[in-house]
Amino acid sequence: MKPRQVARLVSLGSQRLGQELREAIQLGTGLELSRPFAIRAHPTERCNYRCGSCACWRLDDYPAEMSLAQWQHAFADLQAYVGRFNVQFAGGEPLMFKPFLDLVQWCAARRIHWGMITNGSALTASNVARIVAASPLNVDISVDGATDAVHDASRGMPGSLARIRQGLQRLRSARDAAGGSFPIRIKATVHRQNLHEMRDLVDWAVQAGASSVDFSPVRPWTTEVKRDLWLRPADDAQLAQVVQSLVAAKRAGAPIETEERRLLSWPAHFRGDRVQPARTPCRVGLRDFHILANGDVRTCWEYPVIGNITRQSAREIWTSAFAREQRAETLQCSALGSPQCASSCLSHRTIAQDWKRVVLLSPRQG
């Protein structure tokens, strides 16, 4: 591993340990020590795909979007408050925000680590060159099937899987040519229409040159999901078979990032049962800082907005009386472990789980 890669891992590891220590002290003593740590940015809610599991493309109106200058000011302000941080970009489709590549290049120049999740539709040669030049932590690509028929139907866009494969290979070639090391991760949403291809998707990812695959069962958050995608009792036998095949593949060394305990929890998830997360209480209020397209800030989608970064500083938002009240409520959240959060929330992960992900991904980098 190159010195730059080691330095980046050490930096990220020290940040993670620092946050863990602050949270432990706050949970044990009640002292207010938490800081924004899991920074996620949604530059746009617009998307050019029509995924059955998503509501972005179904919106009647889209919120106003911050400008490039406003995003730069928000991140500079956040950096002044918390010091080193990394940000994960999501959406909508981040690359539909016209200044997105200018923003990540600015982040790289400011030593703000960044990663992104994309639907893979805009991994053109010019976009890939700029992405690689901006040294991402990771590039995650949403893939919901191992064949054109299943994936394209799931994403609502004919030809989308072929474009993803081409873009992924272009991204990997550019990364390797530049001596880069960032992982290219496949993110799959599991539902009734694609369940039968999830094991094949692991093989597809390996053949396409991805670093790992991470699965999340669809959440029951829209009428369409419950009607078209939610698994039914008649699917139980197939679900059990798929879960066991993925567990076996993971134990055999397949690059499956999803924790075994999460894979094994899928039957309970689709029954609507509560699933015990890896750790309690919920930590979203102690670390999550989601900046939405219009500048609104949330810690959890199930809780109200705690401020707006275009009108308040990050410090003012995080230390406000309302944000403190929200933190207290999230620590006692009755939805913890429900299908709405247990299988998707990253804030349930332990340090040990994060370290396993590093071990999985590191040998495949470079």
C-alpha positions as CSV (number, residue, x, y, z in Angstrom):
1,M,0.0,0.0,0.0
2,K,1.3,3.4,-1.0
3,P,2.2,6.0,1.7
4,R,-0.6,8.3,0.6
5,Q,-3.1,5.4,1.0
6,V,-1.8,4.6,4.5
7,A,-1.9,8.3,5.5
8,R,-5.5,8.5,4.4
9,L,-6.5,5.3,6.3
10,V,-4.8,6.6,9.4
11,S,-6.6,9.9,9.1
12,L,-10.0,8.3,8.7
13,G,-9.3,5.8,11.5
14,S,-8.4,8.5,13.9
15,Q,-11.5,10.5,13.1
16,R,-13.6,7.4,13.7
17,L,-12.0,6.6,17.0
18,G,-12.4,10.2,18.1
19,Q,-16.1,10.1,17.4
20,E,-16.5,6.8,19.1
21,L,-14.8,8.2,22.2
22,R,-17.0,11.3,22.2
23,E,-20.1,9.2,21.9
24,A,-19.1,6.9,24.6
25,I,-18.5,9.8,27.0
26,Q,-21.8,11.4,26.1
27,L,-23.8,8.2,26.5
28,G,-22.1,7.5,29.8
29,T,-22.2,11.0,31.4
30,G,-24.8,13.0,29.4
31,L,-22.1,15.6,28.6
32,E,-22.8,17.2,25.1
33,L,-19.7,16.2,23.2
34,S,-21.0,15.0,19.9
35,R,-20.0,16.6,16.6
36,P,-21.3,16.1,13.0
37,F,-19.4,13.1,11.8
38,A,-21.4,11.1,9.1
39,I,-21.7,14.0,6.6
40,R,-23.9,13.3,3.6
41,A,-24.8,15.7,0.9
42,H,-27.6,15.6,-1.6
43,P,-26.9,18.3,-4.2
44,T,-30.1,17.4,-6.1
45,E,-33.1,15.3,-5.7
46,R,-33.5,15.0,-9.5
47,C,-32.8,11.7,-11.2
48,N,-32.9,10.4,-14.8
49,Y,-34.0,6.9,-13.7
50,R,-37.3,5.6,-12.6
51,C,-36.5,3.0,-10.0
52,G,-39.4,1.2,-8.4
53,S,-37.9,1.5,-5.0
54,C,-37.3,5.3,-5.1
55,A,-39.7,8.2,-4.9
56,C,-37.3,10.9,-6.2
57,W,-38.6,10.8,-9.8
58,R,-42.2,10.8,-8.5
59,L,-42.0,14.2,-6.9
60,D,-44.4,16.8,-8.2
61,D,-42.0,19.6,-7.3
62,Y,-38.3,19.7,-6.6
63,P,-36.8,22.0,-4.0
64,A,-34.5,24.8,-5.0
65,E,-30.9,23.8,-5.2
66,M,-27.9,25.5,-3.6
67,S,-25.3,26.9,-5.9
68,L,-21.7,25.8,-6.1
69,A,-20.7,28.8,-4.0
70,Q,-23.2,27.9,-1.4
71,W,-22.0,24.3,-1.2
72,Q,-18.4,25.5,-0.9
73,H,-19.3,27.9,1.9
74,A,-21.2,25.2,3.7
75,F,-18.3,22.8,3.6
76,A,-15.8,25.4,4.5
77,D,-18.0,26.4,7.5
78,L,-18.3,22.7,8.5
79,Q,-14.6,22.2,8.2
80,A,-14.0,25.2,10.5
81,Y,-16.3,23.6,13.0
82,V,-15.3,20.0,13.0
83,G,-11.9,20.0,11.3
84,R,-11.1,17.1,9.0
85,F,-14.2,15.3,7.7
86,N,-15.4,13.2,4.8
87,V,-18.6,13.6,2.9
88,Q,-20.6,11.1,0.9
89,F,-22.7,12.5,-2.0
90,A,-26.0,11.0,-2.9
91,G,-29.2,12.2,-4.5
92,G,-31.2,12.0,-6.7
93,E,-28.4,11.5,-9.1
94,P,-25.4,13.7,-8.0
95,L,-24.1,14.0,-11.6
96,M,-27.3,15.7,-12.5
97,F,-26.2,18.7,-10.4
98,K,-24.3,20.6,-13.1
99,P,-21.4,21.9,-10.9
100,F,-20.9,18.6,-9.2
101,L,-17.5,17.8,-10.6
102,D,-16.4,21.4,-9.8
103,L,-17.5,20.8,-6.3
104,V,-15.6,17.5,-5.8
105,Q,-12.5,19.0,-7.3
106,W,-12.8,21.9,-4.8
107,C,-13.2,19.3,-2.0
108,A,-10.0,17.6,-3.1
109,A,-8.1,20.9,-3.1
110,R,-9.4,21.6,0.5
111,R,-8.5,18.1,1.6
112,I,-12.1,17.1,2.2
113,H,-12.4,13.4,1.6
114,W,-15.4,12.6,-0.5
115,G,-17.3,9.6,-2.0
116,M,-20.4,9.2,-4.0
117,I,-23.2,6.9,-5.1
118,T,-24.4,7.1,-8.7
119,N,-26.8,5.3,-10.9
120,G,-23.9,4.9,-13.4
121,S,-25.7,6.7,-16.3
122,A,-23.1,9.5,-16.6
123,L,-19.8,7.7,-16.3
124,T,-18.5,9.1,-19.5
125,A,-14.8,9.4,-20.4
126,S,-14.7,13.1,-19.5
127,N,-16.7,12.7,-16.3
128,V,-14.6,9.7,-15.2
129,A,-11.3,11.6,-15.8
130,R,-12.5,14.4,-13.5
131,I,-13.8,12.0,-10.9
132,V,-10.4,10.1,-10.7
133,A,-8.5,13.4,-10.7
134,A,-10.4,14.5,-7.6
135,S,-9.3,11.4,-5.6
136,P,-12.5,10.0,-4.3
137,L,-12.7,7.8,-1.2
138,N,-15.1,5.5,-3.0
139,V,-17.5,5.4,-6.0
140,D,-20.6,3.3,-5.4
141,I,-22.8,2.3,-8.3
142,S,-26.4,1.1,-7.9
143,V,-27.0,-2.2,-9.7
144,D,-30.2,-4.1,-9.1
145,G,-29.8,-7.2,-11.3
146,A,-27.3,-9.4,-13.1
147,T,-29.1,-9.4,-16.4
148,D,-30.4,-6.5,-18.6
149,A,-34.0,-7.7,-18.3
150,V,-34.1,-7.6,-14.5
151,H,-31.8,-4.6,-13.8
152,D,-33.3,-2.4,-16.5
153,A,-36.9,-3.2,-15.4
154,S,-35.9,-2.4,-11.8
155,R,-34.3,0.9,-12.7
156,G,-37.0,1.9,-15.2
157,M,-34.4,2.5,-18.0
158,P,-33.7,0.3,-21.0
159,G,-30.0,-0.2,-21.6
160,S,-29.0,0.9,-18.2
161,L,-27.0,-2.2,-17.1
162,A,-24.9,-2.1,-20.3
163,R,-24.1,1.5,-19.7
164,I,-23.1,0.8,-16.1
165,R,-20.8,-2.0,-17.2
166,Q,-19.1,0.2,-19.7
167,G,-18.8,3.1,-17.3
168,L,-17.5,0.8,-14.5
169,Q,-14.8,-0.6,-16.7
170,R,-13.9,2.9,-17.9
171,L,-13.7,4.1,-14.2
172,R,-11.5,1.1,-13.2
173,S,-9.1,1.6,-16.1
174,A,-8.8,5.4,-15.4
175,R,-8.3,4.7,-11.7
176,D,-5.6,2.0,-12.3
177,A,-3.8,4.2,-14.9
178,A,-3.6,7.0,-12.4
179,G,-2.3,4.7,-9.6
180,G,-5.5,5.2,-7.6
181,S,-6.8,3.0,-4.9
182,F,-10.5,3.8,-4.3
183,P,-13.0,1.0,-4.2
184,I,-15.7,0.7,-6.8
185,R,-18.6,-0.8,-4.9
186,I,-21.9,-2.2,-6.1
187,K,-24.9,-1.3,-4.1
188,A,-28.0,-3.5,-4.6
189,T,-31.5,-3.0,-3.4
190,V,-33.2,-6.4,-2.9
191,H,-36.8,-6.9,-3.7
192,R,-39.3,-9.4,-5.1
193,Q,-38.5,-8.7,-8.7
194,N,-34.7,-9.2,-8.4
195,L,-34.3,-11.6,-5.5
196,H,-33.5,-14.5,-7.7
197,E,-30.5,-12.7,-9.3
198,M,-28.7,-11.6,-6.1
199,R,-26.2,-14.5,-6.0
200,D,-25.5,-14.0,-9.7
201,L,-25.0,-10.3,-9.1
202,V,-21.9,-11.1,-7.0
203,D,-20.4,-13.0,-10.0
204,W,-21.4,-10.1,-12.3
205,A,-19.6,-7.6,-10.0
206,V,-16.4,-9.7,-9.9
207,Q,-16.4,-10.1,-13.7
208,A,-17.1,-6.4,-14.2
209,G,-14.1,-5.4,-12.0
210,A,-16.0,-4.1,-8.9
211,S,-14.4,-4.2,-5.5
212,S,-17.4,-5.4,-3.5
213,V,-21.1,-5.8,-3.4
214,D,-23.3,-4.5,-0.6
215,F,-27.0,-5.5,-0.3
216,S,-29.9,-3.7,1.3
217,P,-33.4,-5.1,1.4
218,V,-36.0,-2.6,0.1
219,R,-37.7,-0.5,2.8
220,P,-41.5,-0.3,2.9
221,W,-41.6,3.5,2.5
222,T,-44.0,4.0,-0.4
223,T,-47.3,2.5,-1.6
224,E,-45.5,1.3,-4.8
225,V,-42.9,-0.6,-2.8
226,K,-45.5,-2.4,-0.7
227,R,-47.5,-3.3,-3.8
228,D,-44.8,-4.2,-6.3
229,L,-41.6,-5.0,-4.5
230,W,-42.2,-6.3,-1.0
231,L,-41.7,-10.0,-0.6
232,R,-44.7,-12.1,0.2
233,P,-45.1,-15.4,2.2
234,A,-45.0,-17.3,-1.1
235,D,-41.4,-16.0,-1.5
236,D,-40.1,-17.4,1.8
237,A,-38.5,-20.5,0.4
238,Q,-36.7,-18.6,-2.4
239,L,-35.6,-16.0,0.1
240,A,-34.1,-18.6,2.4
241,Q,-32.3,-20.2,-0.5
242,V,-30.8,-16.9,-1.7
243,V,-29.7,-15.9,1.8
244,Q,-28.0,-19.2,2.4
245,S,-26.2,-19.0,-1.0
246,L,-25.0,-15.5,-0.2
247,V,-23.8,-16.5,3.2
248,A,-21.9,-19.5,1.8
249,A,-20.4,-17.3,-0.9
250,K,-19.3,-14.7,1.7
251,R,-17.7,-17.4,3.8
252,A,-15.9,-18.8,0.8
253,G,-14.3,-15.4,0.1
254,A,-16.7,-13.7,-2.3
255,P,-16.4,-9.8,-2.0
256,I,-19.7,-9.4,-0.3
257,E,-19.5,-6.4,2.0
258,T,-22.8,-7.0,3.8
259,E,-22.5,-8.4,7.3
260,E,-23.6,-12.0,7.7
261,R,-25.9,-11.1,10.5
262,R,-27.6,-8.6,8.1
263,L,-28.0,-11.2,5.4
264,L,-29.6,-13.6,7.9
265,S,-32.0,-10.9,9.1
266,W,-33.7,-10.5,5.7
267,P,-36.6,-13.0,6.4
268,A,-37.4,-11.1,9.6
269,H,-37.2,-7.8,7.7
270,F,-39.7,-8.9,5.1
271,R,-42.0,-10.3,7.8
272,G,-42.0,-6.8,9.3
273,D,-40.4,-8.0,12.5
274,R,-38.1,-5.9,14.6
275,V,-34.4,-6.8,13.9
276,Q,-31.9,-6.1,16.7
277,P,-29.1,-3.9,15.3
278,A,-25.4,-4.5,16.0
279,R,-25.4,-1.8,18.6
280,T,-27.8,0.3,20.6
281,P,-28.9,3.0,21.2
282,C,-29.4,4.6,17.8
283,R,-26.5,7.0,17.1
284,V,-27.9,9.0,14.2
285,G,-28.5,12.0,16.4
286,L,-25.0,11.9,17.7
287,R,-23.2,11.9,14.3
288,D,-25.4,12.2,11.2
289,F,-25.5,15.5,9.3
290,H,-27.5,15.2,6.0
291,I,-27.4,18.4,3.9
292,L,-30.2,18.5,1.4
293,A,-30.4,20.2,-1.9
294,N,-32.0,23.4,-0.5
295,G,-29.6,23.5,2.5
296,D,-31.9,21.9,5.0
297,V,-30.1,19.6,7.5
298,R,-31.4,16.4,9.0
299,T,-30.0,13.7,11.2
300,C,-32.6,11.1,10.3
301,W,-35.3,10.9,7.7
302,E,-37.9,10.0,10.3
303,Y,-37.2,13.3,12.3
304,P,-37.7,17.0,11.5
305,V,-35.2,19.3,9.8
306,I,-32.8,20.7,12.5
307,G,-31.7,23.8,10.5
308,N,-30.7,25.2,7.2
309,I,-27.0,25.7,6.2
310,T,-27.8,28.7,4.0
311,R,-29.0,30.7,7.0
312,Q,-27.1,29.2,9.9
313,S,-23.6,28.0,10.6
314,A,-23.0,24.3,11.1
315,R,-22.2,25.0,14.8
316,E,-25.4,26.9,15.3
317,I,-27.4,24.1,13.8
318,W,-25.7,21.3,15.7
319,T,-25.7,23.1,19.1
320,S,-29.2,24.5,18.9
321,A,-31.8,23.6,21.6
322,F,-33.9,21.9,18.9
323,A,-31.0,19.8,17.7
324,R,-30.3,18.7,21.3
325,E,-33.9,17.8,21.8
326,Q,-33.7,15.7,18.6
327,R,-30.6,13.9,19.8
328,A,-32.3,13.0,23.0
329,E,-35.3,11.7,21.1
330,T,-33.3,9.6,18.6
331,L,-31.5,7.9,21.5
332,Q,-34.9,6.7,22.7
333,C,-36.3,6.0,19.2
334,S,-39.0,3.4,19.2
335,A,-38.5,2.6,15.5
336,L,-35.0,1.3,16.1
337,G,-34.8,-2.2,14.6
338,S,-37.9,-1.8,12.5
339,P,-37.9,-2.5,8.7
340,Q,-37.7,1.3,8.1
341,C,-34.2,1.5,9.6
342,A,-32.6,-1.7,10.8
343,S,-31.2,-3.0,7.5
344,S,-30.1,0.3,6.0
345,C,-28.9,2.8,8.6
346,L,-25.1,3.1,8.5
347,S,-25.0,4.5,12.0
348,H,-25.7,1.1,13.5
349,R,-22.2,-0.2,12.4
350,T,-19.5,-0.9,15.0
351,I,-15.8,-0.1,14.6
352,A,-15.2,-3.8,14.2
353,Q,-17.7,-3.9,11.2
354,D,-16.0,-0.9,9.6
355,W,-12.6,-2.5,10.0
356,K,-13.8,-5.7,8.3
357,R,-14.9,-3.5,5.4
358,V,-11.4,-2.0,5.2
359,V,-9.9,-5.5,5.2
360,L,-12.2,-6.6,2.5
361,L,-11.6,-3.7,0.2
362,S,-7.9,-2.9,0.7
363,P,-6.5,-6.0,-1.0
364,R,-8.6,-5.2,-4.1
365,Q,-7.4,-1.6,-4.4
366,G,-4.7,-0.3,-6.7
